[in-house]
Amino acid sequence: MAGIWDFLGGLMNKIPIQDRKERIKNQIEDLRKERIKLLNEPASVKTSKRITDIDIAIPKCEQLLRNIS
């Protein structure tokens, strides 16, 4: 039985599990990339709405990140 736990422990060390802070950083980065991409596309109501939503979401994520730190 100890062999199974050793195997699972080793496996858990190799799996890249992100912590909360890292997930929020990645989310901010993805939102910024999406915003730049949308700004380079032709304007539409859908695009404008998404950019507005991103502009609201980024400061919220940054605040969460500051609160965690």
Order of alpha helices (4+ residues) and beta strands (2+ residues): alpha-alpha-alpha
